[in-house]
Amino acid sequence: MAEAILHGFVLAFGLILPLGAQNVFVFNQGASQPTLWRAAPVIVTAAVCDAILILLAVLGVSLIVLTVTWLKTVLYIIGVCFLLYMGYLTWRSRPDPENREKESFSAKKQMMFAASVSLLNPHAILDTIGVIGTSSLSYAGTEKWGFTLACILVSCLWFFGLALAGRITGKLDRSGSLLRTLNIVSALIMWGVAVYMASQLLSL
């Protein structure tokens, strides 16, 4: 049991660590919201979406869904459109450290965007299925659930830590120049992922 839990922790951390649209968005919201509490919607949504993907991967449901070619194509198209739109909004954003209440995303928008970068990113889904789903086949019963819960716990802790790091960074940025740079980097990463996904779409 302990080995399965440790395996889940290490594996999930390795998968979630690389810089991607989801991580960038959570960090960015932590930095741009007036308080950490106001970034709670993006933290909870990202964690819940990851938990759903992990459960579907372990149960084998998502693998069945992604064998349907037209559904996979639709996921790619929606994902590309959302990332292009999010990149556009992020690029245009002009953070004002003195007036974050006005400039920050609403709870509804945070949840919508966090869900989109989590659930509409086919590569994230495929990584979850290919790595976590496949690795879970080594376990059964309580060991499998220990492995699964460890993966989910890593996601929850990671997104909270990411938003907290963003919040600390935002507080240190009195001029707003750092937040503006973060927005530019975020937008470029989102557009880059969108372009890559579009190229993969053409090869389907």
N, C-alpha and C positions, 0 to 999 in steps of 0.2 A: 504493500500500500504506500509506504513512504517513498519507494522508488518511483512509483507511478506519479505521485504528487510532485516530486522533485523534477521528474521528466517534463511534466506539464508546465511547471514554472519556467524552466530553462528554455523550453521550446517556444512558449508563448512570448517570452521576453525577446528572444532572438527574432521572432517574426514581426513584433510590433515596433521594435527599435528603429528601423530605417525611416528616413525622412520621406513622408508621403503627404498627399493632399489632406488626409484625415488628421494626422499629427499636426500639420501646419495650421489647420483651421482651429483645432482645439487650443493650441498655444496662442494663436493670434487673438482668439476670443478672451482668453485669460488676461492677455495684455491690454486689450482695448476696453473691457468692461470696467465700470467704476468700482466694483467690489468683486471679490472671488465668488460670493454668493450669487451675483448676477450672471456668473458664467456656469452656474449649476446645470441649466438646461442642456448646454452642449456636452458637459461631462457625462451626465446621466444618459443622454441619447446615444452618444458614441459607445458608452459601455454596454448599454442594452442591445444595440445593434450588433456589436461584436459577440455578445453572449448568444444572440439568436443564430448568428453565422456558425459559431463554434458548436452549438447544440445540433444544428442541421447537418453539419459536417460529420459529427460523431455518430449521429443516427442514420447517416447515409442519404438523407432526403435531398440535400442540395445537389449531390452528384447525379441523381435521377433527373432533377429539373434541368440541369445544364447540358444534358444529352439531347434536349429538344433544341434543334438548330435555330428555329425562328425566335424562340424565347431568348436564347443567348444573344442573337442579333439585336433584339429590342433592348436588352439590358445594356449593350454596348452603345447604342444610339442615345438612349436616355442619359447614360453616364457621361458621354462626350458633351452633350448639350448642357447638362448641369455644371460640369467643370468649367466650360467656356463662360457660362453666365456668372458663376461664382468668381472666376478670375477677373472678369470685367468689373464686378462690384468691388472686389478687394483692391484692384488697381486704382479705381476712382476714389477710394476712401482717403480722406485727409484727417488723420487723427488729431484731436485737440485735447491734450492732457488736462486742460482746465475745464473742459465741458464734455466729459465722456458720456454723461447721461444722454445727451442729444445725439452723439455720433455712434454710439454702440448699437449692435444688433438687438432686436427685440427677442424675447424668449421663443416666440413662434418661429422667427426666422432662424435662430440658432438651431432649433430642433430640426427644421426642414433641411437646412444645409448640412448639418451633421449626419442626418439619416441618408442624405444623397451621397455624400462622399464615403459612407460606410457600406450601404446596401447596393448602390448603383456603380460600384467599381468592380467589374468582373475579375480583375487581377487579384484583388483582395479576396474575393470569393474563391477563386481557383487556388490561391495560396492556402486558404483555410482548409479547403477540401483535400488538396494534394499533400499537405504536410500534417495538419492536426488530425484530419479525418483518417488518413492512412496510418498515422502513428497510434491512434486510438485502437486500431485493430489488434494491437499487441496485448490489449487488456480486456478483461471481462468482469462483470459484476461490480463490486465496490471499487475495485482498482480502476476500472474505466471511469466511474463517476468521480473518483478522486482526481484522476488525470484531467477530466473535463472541468471540474470546479476550479482546479489550480489555474488552468488556462484563462477561465473567466475572471478569476480574482486578479490575475496579472493585468488584464485589460482595465479593470476598475481602478486599480492603484495607479496604473500608468497615466490614464487620462486625468485623474485628479492631480497627480504630480506635474503633468505637462501644463495644465491650466494654472497651477500654483506658480510654476517657474515663469510662465507668461505674465502673471500678475506682478511678481517681484520685478521682472524686467520693465514692465509698464510703469511701476512706481518710481523706478530709478531714472526713467526717461522724462525729464522735465520739459524739454523743448518739443518733443513729439517727432524728432528726426529719426530716432531709432524705430519707432512704431511705423513710420512711413516707409522706412527701408524694409521692415518685416513684411509690410503689406505688398511691396513690390516683389520681394522674393517669393511670398506666398502665391501671388498671382502668376508669376512665371512658372512655378512648380505645377500649379493647377493646369495651366495651359499646356505645359510639357506633357503631363499625364494624359490630357485630352487628345493631344496630337498622336501620342503613342497608341492610345486606345483606338483612335480613328484608323491608324495604319493596320492595326490588328483586325479591325472590322472589315477592311477591304480584302483581307486575306481569308475571311471566313467562307 
